[in-house]
Amino acid sequence: MEKSDLRLLISIDDRVIAGDIQSLLEESEIYTILSSDNPASSVLGTYGFNSTESIDVMINEDDYKRAVEILSDSPYNELVSNV
């Protein structure tokens, strides 16, 4: 998959929810990439620092419509209501 084949599905500031969304999509064979604007935040969180980050959930362009449908039928439907 080339970088140009990727499309932003959502941006979210909660790493746990991003991981849940990643698992949900990958159960349907939609492979994802989580990209953080602050990669050190997960390490800082381990030491008790409350750092902020924005996580982009990236998917293959061809899977976009199906991913939105899957999330629309999930507990995370409010995240894709404006997509």
Z-matrix of the N, CA and C atoms (Angstrom, degrees):
N
C 1 1.449
C 2 1.525 1 108.10
N 3 1.292 2 116.57 1 124.71
C 4 1.452 3 121.67 2 177.59
C 5 1.514 4 109.62 3 -84.88
N 6 1.333 5 115.98 4 155.84
C 7 1.456 6 120.22 5 -179.52
C 8 1.524 7 111.12 6 -57.08
N 9 1.324 8 117.87 7 -34.47
C 10 1.464 9 121.04 8 -179.30
C 11 1.525 10 112.02 9 -68.20
N 12 1.338 11 117.05 10 -16.35
C 13 1.457 12 121.07 11 178.62
C 14 1.521 13 112.58 12 -83.04
N 15 1.339 14 117.43 13 -7.19
C 16 1.454 15 121.41 14 -177.26
C 17 1.518 16 111.58 15 -88.28
N 18 1.324 17 114.27 16 148.74
C 19 1.464 18 120.26 17 177.65
C 20 1.525 19 108.24 18 -136.99
N 21 1.308 20 115.63 19 140.81
C 22 1.451 21 121.06 20 176.90
C 23 1.521 22 109.34 21 -71.65
N 24 1.314 23 116.33 22 123.99
C 25 1.456 24 120.97 23 175.43
C 26 1.524 25 109.40 24 -88.68
N 27 1.333 26 116.84 25 -56.63
C 28 1.466 27 121.38 26 176.49
C 29 1.519 28 109.56 27 -151.16
N 30 1.316 29 116.06 28 160.05
C 31 1.461 30 123.56 29 168.62
C 32 1.516 31 106.65 30 -115.81
N 33 1.311 32 116.00 31 136.54
C 34 1.463 33 121.03 32 -176.21
C 35 1.521 34 108.78 33 -145.76
N 36 1.325 35 116.59 34 151.89
C 37 1.464 36 119.66 35 -178.01
C 38 1.526 37 113.04 36 -103.31
N 39 1.313 38 117.92 37 15.45
C 40 1.464 39 122.13 38 -179.63
C 41 1.529 40 109.13 39 -121.39
N 42 1.334 41 115.48 40 110.45
C 43 1.466 42 120.76 41 -176.50
C 44 1.533 43 111.82 42 -62.99
N 45 1.331 44 117.86 43 -35.56
C 46 1.467 45 120.99 44 -179.16
C 47 1.528 46 110.40 45 -65.75
N 48 1.324 47 116.81 46 -45.34
C 49 1.468 48 120.10 47 178.53
C 50 1.527 49 110.17 48 -65.16
N 51 1.323 50 117.08 49 -40.24
C 52 1.469 51 120.08 50 177.60
C 53 1.527 52 110.27 51 -59.39
N 54 1.328 53 116.92 52 -41.64
C 55 1.459 54 120.83 53 177.60
C 56 1.519 55 112.50 54 -65.61
N 57 1.341 56 116.36 55 -38.90
C 58 1.465 57 120.26 56 176.95
C 59 1.528 58 110.97 57 -63.47
N 60 1.327 59 116.11 58 -42.60
C 61 1.469 60 120.65 59 178.61
C 62 1.523 61 109.95 60 -64.09
N 63 1.319 62 116.39 61 -41.42
C 64 1.455 63 120.54 62 177.99
C 65 1.533 64 110.17 63 -59.31
N 66 1.326 65 117.17 64 -46.53
C 67 1.472 66 120.87 65 179.53
C 68 1.520 67 111.53 66 -62.94
N 69 1.322 68 116.34 67 -43.58
C 70 1.464 69 121.21 68 179.97
C 71 1.529 70 111.09 69 -59.38
N 72 1.318 71 116.72 70 -45.51
C 73 1.463 72 120.38 71 -179.13
C 74 1.522 73 111.36 72 -70.02
N 75 1.328 74 116.86 73 -40.02
C 76 1.459 75 119.16 74 -178.09
C 77 1.526 76 112.06 75 -69.64
N 78 1.343 77 118.08 76 -23.73
C 79 1.470 78 120.46 77 172.38
C 80 1.528 79 110.72 78 -62.91
N 81 1.326 80 116.44 79 -26.33
C 82 1.470 81 122.13 80 178.01
C 83 1.522 82 111.56 81 -99.94
N 84 1.317 83 116.01 82 17.88
C 85 1.462 84 123.42 83 178.63
C 86 1.521 85 113.13 84 61.22
N 87 1.331 86 115.76 85 33.92
C 88 1.458 87 121.47 86 170.10
C 89 1.523 88 105.63 87 -107.07
N 90 1.308 89 115.58 88 107.26
C 91 1.453 90 120.15 89 -174.12
C 92 1.517 91 110.00 90 -85.09
N 93 1.317 92 115.17 91 140.67
C 94 1.456 93 121.87 92 -172.10
C 95 1.517 94 111.36 93 -124.59
N 96 1.314 95 114.17 94 159.76
C 97 1.457 96 122.47 95 170.55
C 98 1.517 97 106.32 96 -125.68
N 99 1.331 98 116.15 97 128.34
C 100 1.456 99 121.07 98 174.00
C 101 1.519 100 107.33 99 -99.09
N 102 1.312 101 115.60 100 125.36
C 103 1.456 102 121.40 101 -177.64
C 104 1.523 103 108.87 102 -124.07
N 105 1.327 104 116.26 103 122.86
C 106 1.461 105 121.57 104 -177.13
C 107 1.523 106 110.37 105 -102.76
N 108 1.342 107 115.63 106 143.86
C 109 1.457 108 119.25 107 174.42
C 110 1.530 109 110.84 108 -83.19
N 111 1.345 110 117.22 109 -5.32
C 112 1.460 111 122.16 110 179.15
C 113 1.526 112 108.50 111 -144.08
N 114 1.333 113 117.72 112 75.22
C 115 1.460 114 120.54 113 -174.39
C 116 1.528 115 114.22 114 -58.44
N 117 1.315 116 118.24 115 -25.85
C 118 1.464 117 120.61 116 -179.17
C 119 1.521 118 112.51 117 -74.11
N 120 1.317 119 118.57 118 -11.59
C 121 1.463 120 120.74 119 -175.26
C 122 1.524 121 112.72 120 -62.35
N 123 1.324 122 118.48 121 -34.42
C 124 1.465 123 119.36 122 179.46
C 125 1.524 124 110.76 123 -67.80
N 126 1.310 125 117.30 124 -35.31
C 127 1.465 126 120.84 125 176.60
C 128 1.520 127 109.67 126 -70.13
N 129 1.322 128 116.99 127 -43.23
C 130 1.461 129 120.53 128 179.41
C 131 1.523 130 111.06 129 -62.75
N 132 1.322 131 117.46 130 -37.56
C 133 1.458 132 121.56 131 177.97
C 134 1.515 133 112.09 132 -62.02
N 135 1.323 134 117.34 133 -32.03
C 136 1.458 135 121.87 134 177.36
C 137 1.520 136 111.01 135 -62.02
N 138 1.321 137 116.45 136 -33.28
C 139 1.463 138 121.43 137 -178.67
C 140 1.522 139 112.74 138 -95.00
N 141 1.326 140 117.32 139 11.67
C 142 1.456 141 120.71 140 174.44
C 143 1.514 142 115.55 141 90.65
N 144 1.308 143 118.19 142 2.20
C 145 1.460 144 120.63 143 177.35
C 146 1.522 145 109.18 144 -82.06
N 147 1.298 146 116.54 145 137.83
C 148 1.462 147 121.10 146 179.57
C 149 1.525 148 108.63 147 -98.57
N 150 1.303 149 116.34 148 87.90
C 151 1.461 150 120.41 149 -179.94
C 152 1.520 151 109.45 150 -100.39
N 153 1.302 152 115.71 151 154.02
C 154 1.461 153 120.16 152 -179.16
C 155 1.520 154 110.13 153 -101.96
N 156 1.296 155 114.38 154 152.39
C 157 1.457 156 120.09 155 175.76
C 158 1.517 157 108.77 156 -155.37
N 159 1.295 158 114.81 157 156.38
C 160 1.454 159 121.61 158 173.16
C 161 1.523 160 106.55 159 -114.71
N 162 1.314 161 115.69 160 128.33
C 163 1.458 162 120.68 161 -177.72
C 164 1.519 163 108.50 162 -111.08
N 165 1.320 164 115.89 163 124.44
C 166 1.460 165 122.04 164 175.53
C 167 1.524 166 108.66 165 -93.03
N 168 1.319 167 116.04 166 129.00
C 169 1.461 168 121.46 167 173.66
C 170 1.524 169 105.94 168 -97.27
N 171 1.320 170 115.41 169 109.69
C 172 1.457 171 122.32 170 -176.59
C 173 1.531 172 109.18 171 -104.82
N 174 1.328 173 115.19 172 140.27
C 175 1.465 174 120.75 173 178.36
C 176 1.527 175 109.23 174 -136.32
N 177 1.308 176 115.55 175 169.50
C 178 1.456 177 121.13 176 175.23
C 179 1.530 178 108.74 177 -67.93
N 180 1.297 179 116.11 178 137.41
C 181 1.471 180 122.44 179 -179.88
C 182 1.528 181 111.87 180 -50.89
N 183 1.325 182 117.14 181 -40.29
C 184 1.470 183 121.13 182 -177.62
C 185 1.531 184 113.16 183 -67.17
N 186 1.326 185 117.44 184 -20.88
C 187 1.464 186 121.56 185 -178.00
C 188 1.520 187 113.32 186 -95.97
N 189 1.323 188 117.94 187 0.00
C 190 1.465 189 121.25 188 -171.63
C 191 1.532 190 112.85 189 -58.11
N 192 1.307 191 117.37 190 -52.03
C 193 1.470 192 120.60 191 -176.16
C 194 1.528 193 111.15 192 -61.25
N 195 1.316 194 116.53 193 -43.78
C 196 1.465 195 120.69 194 -179.79
C 197 1.531 196 110.99 195 -66.57
N 198 1.328 197 117.20 196 -37.08
C 199 1.468 198 120.98 197 178.19
C 200 1.522 199 111.01 198 -64.22
N 201 1.326 200 117.13 199 -42.19
C 202 1.469 201 120.80 200 177.73
C 203 1.525 202 109.82 201 -62.80
N 204 1.324 203 117.36 202 -40.99
C 205 1.469 204 120.94 203 178.45
C 206 1.528 205 111.17 204 -62.89
N 207 1.324 206 116.83 205 -42.67
C 208 1.467 207 120.97 206 179.78
C 209 1.525 208 110.35 207 -63.40
N 210 1.322 209 116.60 208 -46.14
C 211 1.465 210 119.54 209 -179.57
C 212 1.520 211 111.71 210 -69.11
N 213 1.316 212 117.62 211 -30.25
C 214 1.468 213 120.88 212 177.92
C 215 1.524 214 111.82 213 -64.92
N 216 1.322 215 116.62 214 -27.20
C 217 1.464 216 121.92 215 179.15
C 218 1.526 217 112.07 216 -99.84
N 219 1.321 218 117.20 217 22.54
C 220 1.461 219 121.83 218 -176.66
C 221 1.532 220 110.15 219 -124.06
N 222 1.319 221 117.23 220 174.21
C 223 1.471 222 119.74 221 175.67
C 224 1.534 223 113.15 222 -63.05
N 225 1.322 224 117.29 223 -11.64
C 226 1.466 225 121.59 224 -178.10
C 227 1.525 226 112.15 225 -99.60
N 228 1.322 227 117.38 226 20.34
C 229 1.466 228 120.72 227 -174.91
C 230 1.523 229 113.12 228 -60.62
N 231 1.332 230 118.51 229 -29.34
C 232 1.464 231 119.52 230 179.73
C 233 1.532 232 112.05 231 -67.55
N 234 1.316 233 117.45 232 -19.63
C 235 1.462 234 120.51 233 179.41
C 236 1.522 235 112.40 234 -75.78
N 237 1.320 236 117.35 235 -22.64
C 238 1.462 237 120.76 236 -179.43
C 239 1.519 238 112.39 237 -112.57
N 240 1.317 239 117.31 238 8.94
C 241 1.468 240 119.84 239 -177.72
C 242 1.521 241 112.44 240 -65.91
N 243 1.333 242 117.39 241 -24.98
C 244 1.464 243 120.04 242 179.82
C 245 1.520 244 112.45 243 -105.90
N 246 1.334 245 117.50 244 12.41
C 247 1.473 246 121.50 245 -179.78
C 248 1.506 247 109.28 246 -85.19
